[in-house]
Amino acid sequence: MVSQASLSIGFAAGVASHVAHFNRYEHHFYGIKYLQAFILIFVTFTAKLNMYDHEPFVKAFAHVFWLASCYITGIYLSLVSYRILFSPLRNFPGPFGAKISNFWFSSQLRKHDAHKKLIALHEQYGDFVRIGSSDLSIVHPEAVQAIYGFGSKCTKADWYDLTHPMISMQTTRDRTLHDERRRIWSVAFSDRALRGYEQRIKTYQNQLTAQFFAFGGQSINVTKWFTLYSWDVMGDLAYSMSFHMLEKSEEHWAVKLLNEGMEPMGWMFPTWFFRVLTAIPFAARGWWRFIGFCCEKLDERRKMKVDVPDIMSALLEPWKDKTLSGSDLSILQGDSQLIIVAGSDTTATTLTHLIYELVRNPSQLSKLRDEILPIVTEKGEIPHVKLQYLEHLNAAINETLRLHPPVGTALQRLTPPEGLNIGTTYIPGNTTVWCPQYVIGRDEKIYADALSFVPERWYARPEMIKKAGAFAPFSA
């Protein structure tokens, strides 16, 4: 029989662990280590009672079990009490379950519809919604610039460590490393480089339009064809190797791999849990197959010699004739993943939604056609040097990104220790904040007639944009 004093000590130790350790610092890297340590301590104490104190195994196991239960109960009672009664976010509105655990938000999602859930929450609770124990979703008109804008003191939150130690220019939380990587990436997207890419893209544009014409006016699944197109373009520009999807009129197996690999991220799990989940063999097989594919593409490209530079040429140049290993290799692997996701998925998504809106708004389609036709050459080509200055085309793209941002739920930031003010609202320090662009893009306080597709707001009707700084569809 375990004494009352022992159980009380176990409970008190749990409370102390939460107050002195778990309620401080970041712990998302150590979830699996905490689990391993807990199991090791449990087994060690059970063996000690059984072998040295000569307690029967069942009794020894029960003894340690009750002590461990009291310890865990102490941790979670302290944790729940703090989050409900003492958290700096306790006065922000939001569902009660979200105050207790970030798992509440994950539990509410159906078919990865976080953007729709956030709209409902903001309609119910207002501009500032507590959606996790230390998380706020914010759609105040001034929030985007305060959190993501130039000069913001906010930093990337722990979400960016999902793939650590494999990091990219986008996911690194080290500003010095980010600036260093950005300088390298800028070479790959210089004016000279972009002109070279334009010629390569034309090949796939011609293949895509040929496929469209082959349907002879019948209905087609543009999502499929834009996916094939974006993957072929991404493969060529980044790795100097096409996937030949447009030629074969079918998806490469890598498309399914990408969808499977991104599946776990759609549930918006807490970072620590995501890392524990992916550390368990076979629990996230699709994720690791996708990561392996990204690394494989990098390895293949490193072994190639190309006559015409591609994106990877710039990224690999600093390590030319050097052996890659450790953190350097992890960075390039992370950049490889970034290229594949950003170069294929976001492109196809934006093109699909653009066509969707143009079909729903025939007058906009006619206006776009009238703007483009005068610059079409005798050979039927549309020079990019002129295309980039077409007002209505660029406005239609921006309007599509406003209504259908590729990253609809936004990306997480951590407020500085001293906190920050958004409007008249003070956000405590070390709070994880989001600015979901899908919700912001439909907010009448920011855009007049927000639910309508009106490209003219971007050049002819500026009064329809009440807060231009809120538009940031690619906030990374």
Phi, psi and omega in degrees: 000127180282132182289153178299324180297318179296317179295321179294320178296318178299317179296314180297323178296323177296315178299315180297322179298318180293312184295316187271337187232297188292337179273005180234155172067183177255138185235008188292340178282343193248009182306311182290328178290322176298318180297315179297319180295320180298314180297317180298314180295319180300312181294318181297314180294322178296315179296321180297313180295324183283317188269326185254330177261359174059033172278143174304148185305314182299317180292319179296317179298314181298321179302308181292323180301314182291323176296315180296321179297317179294322179297312181294320177300319178299317179300309188283328174294320177295317181298310181295317179300317180297312185295327181275318191256329190239351182299143175301342181264008188299334183267357177280140181288155179162168179301145182299318181299327180292332179293328185277319187206144174292344178293340180301312182297317178300322183290342182270351186278140176231121179057041175057044183257045182301323182298322179288322178296322180293324176299313180298319181294318180288328174296327182277320190250345179107199187289332183241117182232128175278113183247008177196174182301325178224030184240138174234135170260128188231130178235020176298140183306332182265359188291319186300313180292323181293329186261319185251346188289168179299132180089356178295141178271359178290148179239168179293137182276180186294345177306328183288353179264013182305319185258005181305137013274002176280112184232158179235181175302323182287319190269347180296138179262001179268112184296325179296314178295321179300314180296321179296315180293324181297322177298321179292316179297326184299330177296322181289344182235031174289166180302318180297316180295319181296323177297323177292322179294326183302317180296323181288324181294327182304324179303315183281332174297317179296319178296320181294313180295325177298320178295320179297314181296331182296340180279351174057039177087359178284163177294142179226157177271094185292333178302315179299312187288325176291329176294314178299316180298311184295324178291319178297316179295314180300316181299319181289309184292327184268319188239004182056033176213122180276153175272353176057035180286320180294321179298318184271351181058034179209156181287139170287152180300340181294332179296314177297324180296319178298314180298318178293321182293326181274351182307310182299331182289334182293343181273356175055041178292155171303147184303316183298322181288321177301317181290324175295316181300315182284348177273349180272123180306132176072357180282334181221055185300319181298321179299312183287331174294320178294316178300318178298322179296317179299318179292323180295317178298321178296314181299317180297317182292323180297331182275351183269152169244123185246144178277325180251123183300143174240187182299317181295336178302316180290321182289329182273342186306316181298340182249021180299131180063022177241155177275125181268134177197170174059224185294327179298315179294320180298323180294314180293324176296321177294319177295325177297317177296318179300316181298314184294316181289308184290326184280342182246302188293310184292325179295311180297320180298314182293316179298318180298314181290329176297312178298320178303313182289324179292323178293323179286341183231077184305327180296326177290324177296317179296319180295322179291319179297317180296330180283326185277322186307319181297340182260001179287130182282172179299333179276002180083013180265155179242103183294131182296328182300331177266326183300322185291347181256005179285116186298311187289324178298310180296325178293321179295322177294314178298320180293324175295316179294330177293313183278331184225064181297138180302326177247085189290332183265000179071172183243149194275143175233158178247125181291152180295160183307326181278356181080185176206161179254134174238109189064235178258009183256129178268128177257120182300158179292156179058035175258136176278124184236145177234151170233086185294112184296331179297321179284315181300320181294346180248017184265121181294340177288343183250323180230128174289143182050053193298331184273355182263149178273101184230085180301332183300339181299338185273352179213330184252339184228065184299339179294345179278353174248105185276336181215089185299328183292351180278350182274110180207068186295339181247026178307121185238000000 
